[in-house]
Amino acid sequence: MSIVRNSKSEAHRRSLIKAITWRVLATLTTMIISYFVTGNFVYAISIGSIEVVVKIILFYVHERVWAFTLFGKHREAKPDFAS
């Protein structure tokens, strides 16, 4: 029997699987909506295929921008040697 850990110690593999399953769910949702809007299965698949690639690229760029943004980051306290 495995031990359930708190969210602070979530395994990288679990995070990766969650990201993949979320992307699959989101893309399928886009395809279903596209089908209802266009009434064309080929268009729906095409839109979903483009969407999945574009959103992965946009997510990566978004993460890189946030990596360089100071908003919400804690600054390390510098030792005060004057005292």
C-alpha positions in Angstrom: 0.0 0.0 0.0 1.4 3.4 -1.0 1.6 6.4 1.3 -0.4 9.5 0.2 1.7 12.6 0.5 0.6 16.2 0.9 0.6 18.5 -2.1 4.0 19.9 -1.2 5.7 16.6 -2.1 3.7 15.8 -5.2 5.9 13.7 -7.6 7.0 15.2 -10.9 5.5 12.3 -12.7 2.1 13.0 -11.2 2.3 16.7 -12.2 3.3 15.6 -15.8 0.4 13.2 -16.0 -2.0 15.8 -14.7 -0.7 18.3 -17.3 -1.1 15.8 -20.1 -4.6 14.7 -19.1 -5.7 18.4 -18.7 -4.4 19.2 -22.2 -6.2 16.2 -23.7 -9.5 17.2 -21.9 -9.1 20.8 -23.0 -8.4 19.9 -26.6 -11.3 17.5 -26.8 -13.5 20.2 -25.4 -12.3 22.6 -28.2 -13.0 19.9 -30.8 -16.5 19.3 -29.5 -17.3 23.0 -29.4 -15.7 23.5 -32.9 -17.9 20.7 -34.2 -21.1 22.2 -32.9 -20.1 25.6 -34.3 -19.0 24.5 -37.7 -21.0 21.2 -38.1 -17.9 19.8 -39.8 -15.9 17.0 -38.1 -12.7 17.7 -40.2 -12.8 21.3 -39.2 -13.2 20.4 -35.6 -10.2 18.0 -35.7 -8.2 20.7 -37.5 -9.0 23.4 -35.0 -8.2 21.0 -32.1 -4.9 20.0 -33.6 -3.8 23.6 -34.1 -5.1 24.6 -30.7 -3.1 21.9 -28.8 0.2 22.9 -30.5 -0.4 26.7 -30.1 -1.4 26.5 -26.5 1.6 24.4 -25.5 3.9 27.0 -27.1 1.9 29.9 -25.5 2.1 28.2 -22.1 5.9 27.8 -22.4 6.3 31.5 -23.4 3.9 32.5 -20.5 6.0 30.5 -18.0 9.3 32.0 -19.2 7.9 35.6 -19.0 6.7 34.9 -15.4 10.1 33.4 -14.5 11.6 36.8 -15.1 8.8 38.8 -13.4 9.4 39.8 -9.8 5.7 40.1 -8.9 4.9 37.8 -6.0 8.4 36.6 -5.5 9.9 36.7 -2.0 13.2 38.6 -1.8 15.9 36.9 0.2 16.8 38.9 3.3 20.4 40.2 3.2 22.4 39.8 6.4 23.0 43.1 8.2 26.7 43.2 9.0 26.5 46.8 10.3 25.2 45.8 13.8 
